Amino acid sequence: MVIGVDTETNMAKISCQRELFDMPLTEVSARLASYTHLSLDGLNSERTTRRLVETDEGWFFKSREDGMKGPFDSKEAANDAMNQYIISAQKDRVPGRR
């Protein structure tokens, strides 16, 4: 999973098999090109940010595994918690299983 991109240095922060590391964008691009069936969502993609929900009780994020998580005082706090949750879930993921 691409966690973030720094266009000034042309590097991406990658989460893969319980590790976080930096990878040149050219390598990310080459790897993605070899797997045309993959789709790549970053933490700030529209698909991911749609998981944020505001209610009268505060901000929540939707989790596939645990339902709604929250409440949080702000959208930013919910987004930060969701990002950490995604990174944590990625680290705990067994390779080859969805």
N, C-alpha and C positions, 0 to 999 in steps of 0.2 A: 504494500500500500504506500502510495506517495503521501507523506505527511506534510511536506512543504517544498517550495521551490524558491531558489535565490537566482533571479535572472542576471544579477550583476556578476556572480561568480560562475553561472551556468552549472549549478549543482542542485541536486534534489536530496531531501531527507527521506529515506526509505525505511519502512518497517517490514521485516520479513523474518519469519521463523524465529521469533523471540529476540530479535536483534534490531537495533536502530543503527543505520549507517548512512554515510553520504555517498552519492553516486553522480558522476557527470551526466548532464541531461542527454548528451549524445548516446551514452550507454543505455539510459532509460528508454530512449526512443528506439534504439536498435532491438532491445529485448522485447518491447511491445510490438514492434513490427513483425517479429517472428511468431507471435501468438495473436493472430488476427481475430480469434474468437473472444478475446478478453475485453472487458470494459474496465476503465480505471477511474475511480472516484477518489478525489482528495478529501481531506477533512472539511474543506470549505466548499465542496461542490453543492450544487442546488439540491441534489438528491439527499445529501447528508443533512444540510441545514433545514430541510423540510421536516426533519424529526423533532425540531424545537416547537413547543406548544405553550401558549400563554393561557392561563386560567385565572379565576379570581383568587386562587391560592398562591399564585406565582408562576414561575417558568419551570417547565419540565422538558425532558427529552424522552423520545420513544426508543426502547431497546427491544430488539427481536427476542432476546432471551428472557428478560425480566420485566417487560412491560414499561410502564411510565416510571421515570426516576426523577426525584425532586421532592419538594419545590426548591427553587433557587430564587434569589432576590432580583436577579436581572437576566436578560437574554444572554449577555456576555458570560455570566457565571454558569448558566446552563450549557452554553456552547463549550466553554472550557471543560466542564465536567464530562460532557459527551465525548469530547476529543480524547480525554484521558481514558474514558471507558473503552472507546474504540481501540486505542493503542494497547490497553491492557488485554482486551479480548484477542487482539491480533497476536500478542506475545504468547498467550495461552493456547492458541489454536494448534491442533495437531495437523501437520502437513498432509495434504491429500484429502482432507475432510472439510466440508463446508459447514 
